[in-house]
Amino acid sequence: MKNNTDWFKSSFSGHEQACVEVRTMSSTVSARDSKDRNGGELTVPAAGWSAFVAGVTAGEFE
């Protein structure tokens, strides 16, 4: 069983409950919906997550 304390959300989310939570492992990153923590998660290679975050930061998805 996975430990829920491994998950975190952005500090910009404050106390909101409708957020994406993220957990980093050695070679993967998982994301899930904080409103439905048992609803599944998306797991991708860490390099893919880094590329996604870089794209968001650069405005590539606007």
N, C-alpha and C positions, 0 to 999 in steps of 0.2 A: 504494500500500500504506500502511496506517495504522501509525503508530509505537506500539509497545507501551508506550513510556515516557510516553505521554499519559494512561494509565490510572492510577487511584489507588483505594485502598480506605480505609475508615475507620481511624483510628489505634486505635480500640477493638478492631480485629480482631487486632492483634498480628502473630504470625507464622503465623496460621491460613491454610490454603489454600482453605477452603470459604467464600468470601466473594463479595459482589457488588462488582465494580469499576465505577468511573464515570469517564467522560471528558466534560469540558465543551468545547463549541465556542462559536462566537460567538452562535448563536441556538438551539442544540440541546444536549441532554444524552443521552449513551448509557450504557447499563448492560449488563453481561455477567457470566457466571458464571466465577469465577476457576479453577474446576476444569476448564472446557471453553472456553478462550479462543478457539478457532476455531469454536465452536458457534453463533455468531451473537450479535447484540446488539439491544437494544431502544433505539430513538432517539425522543425526544419533544421538543416545543418547550420551551425553557428555562422559560417561564412555567408550563407544565404540571408540570414537575419541581419547581419552587418550591412550587406548590400542594400537590403530593403530600408533600413534606418537611414543610410546615407542618401538614398533616393528621396525619402520623405523630407529629410533635412534640406535637400537641394531643390525641393519643390517640383520634383518630376511627376507627381501624381495629382497636381492641381488642375 
